[in-house]
Amino acid sequence: MKDSTAKTNNDGRMIEFIVNMDNGNFVSEWNAYNNHLNSDGTINSDPDVYSKQELQMIANTESFNYGIPSGGQGNHVPEKYKGTHNNLDRVHPADPQLRQQATQKGNFVSEKDYTENGGKYADIVKQGNKDIQAWSKVPDNQKQQAYQEYVNWLKKHGNVSNQGFDYYMHASKN
């Protein structure tokens, strides 16, 4: 449960999927690597053979993180687990050399959050399945526009924290 203080049954896990809003496909370094396998099955580590789009996929890829986030439920994080999300997500073990080079070569920087000056990023899913269902109702050819309207609405209503796409769909109609 979200507010669980139990050490064995809490929401201390993070899965981050990155979606290309232009085409709706997942962004994953593994899609880029699959295009550059050597004959022995290893991955070609020469960044010069990768396109800019492939380097961006390598630099900005999905992640699975079992560190406990301190966001909304930080007061429930046992002391010995505090900082685990940051250690796994931001100060993680060294990236493979190809990913380090892709990050440097492409100068790919994560999008700023909508709460930062000029930021255009906002999480769509904050309340789980409700947000996923609300987002899935948006026709594919309207997702980019719907996402931009969502971010703009969040910026306009700065006193409202991001409670997810489902909340936005109901609140923006009022």
N, C-alpha and C positions, 0 to 999 in steps of 0.2 A: 504494500500500500504506500501511497505517496508520503504519508506522514509517519510511517512505521519507524520506530526506534530500534526494532530488532536487528541484530547484527546478521542474522541469517536470512531475513526476508525483507529486504528493503529495495529501493529503486536505484541502487548504486551501480548503474551501468549506462554507457552512452554508445549509441550507434549513430554515426553521422554518414548520411548518404548525400552526395552532391548531384544535383540534377541540372543538366544543361537546359535552361528555360527556353532556348530557341528551338530545340528539337525534341525535348522531353526524355532524352537518353541519360542514363547514369554516367557520371564522370568517374572513371576508375583508371588508375595507373595500369591495371592488368589488361585493359583494352589496348593500350599503347604497346605494352610489352609483347602481346600476342602477335603483333605485326612485325616484330623484330627478333624472332627466335633464331639462334644459330643451329646448324645441322645436328649438333649434339644435345639440343634441347635447352641450352643455357640462353640467357637473355643478352642481346648485344648491348654493351654498356657504353657505346660511343654516342654521346648526345648529338653529334652532327648528323646522324642518320635519321633522327626523329624530326617530324614536322613541328611547327610552333604549337599546333593544336595538341599533338601528342605530348609535347613537353609540358603543356599546361595541365593535361590529365595526370601526368606523373607528379607535378608539383602540388596540385590541388585535388587530392584523391579522397576516397572515403576512409573512414576509420572506425574501428571497433575498440572501445575503451571501457574497461571494467573498473576504472577508478571512480570513486564516489564524488559526484559534483557537490559543491557547497552552495549552489544557487539558492533556490527557495527552501530547501530542507537542510541547509547548512548546520542549523542548530542540532540536528539529529545525527550528524556524522561523528562516530566515535573518534576520539583524539588520535588514535594510532592510524586512522585512515584519512585524516585531513590532509589535503594536498595531493592525494593520489591521482585525482583527475588531471590536475595540472602537470604532474610528473609524467604521466603517460601520454597526454595530448600535446603539451607544449614543450616540455623538457624531456622528451622521450629519448630512448637510445638513438645513437647516431643513425641517420638515414644512409641507405646505400649511396655510393658515390654518384651514381647516375641521377638519383633524386636530388642530391645536393647541387649537382651541376644544372639540372633542369630548373631548380628554384632560382639559382643565380643567373643562368643564361637568359631565361625568359623574363626575369624580373617580375614574376608572378606574385602578387600580394593579395591576401584575402580581402574580399569586399568589406568595406566598413559597415558596421551595424547602422540601422536607421536612426539610432539615438545619437550617433556621432555626426558631426558637421559634414554634410554631403553624402552620408552613407545611404546605400540603396539596398541593404540586406535586412531581411527579417525572417525568423523561423516561421514556417507555416504550421508545423505540428508542435503544439504546446500541451494539448489535452488528449493526445493519443488518437484512438480510433475515430472520435467525433471529427477531428480536424482532417483526418485522411478521407473520411466519407464526404465531408463538405468539399474538399479539394477535388475529389474524383468526379463530382457533379459538374465541374467546370469543363466545357468542351475543350479538347486539345488545342484547337485553333484560337481559343480565347485565354489560355493560361497565362501567356506573357502579359497581356493587358490586365488580367485579373490580379496577377501578382503585383504589378506596378501600382494599381489602384489600392491594393491592400497596404503596401508600404507607404503610399501617400496618405492614406487614412490614418495609419499609425503616427506618422509625422505630424499631421494636423491635430490629432488628439493626443498630444504629448503627455497629458496627465493620465492617460490610460496605458497601463503596461500591456505588452503583447500577451494576449491570452489565447492566441491561436486563430486559425482561419475560420473555424466554426463560429466562434464568438464574434469575429468581425462580420461574417455574413449576416448574423442576426442584428448586431448593433448598428451596422451601417444602413439598415433598412429603416431605422427609427429616426 
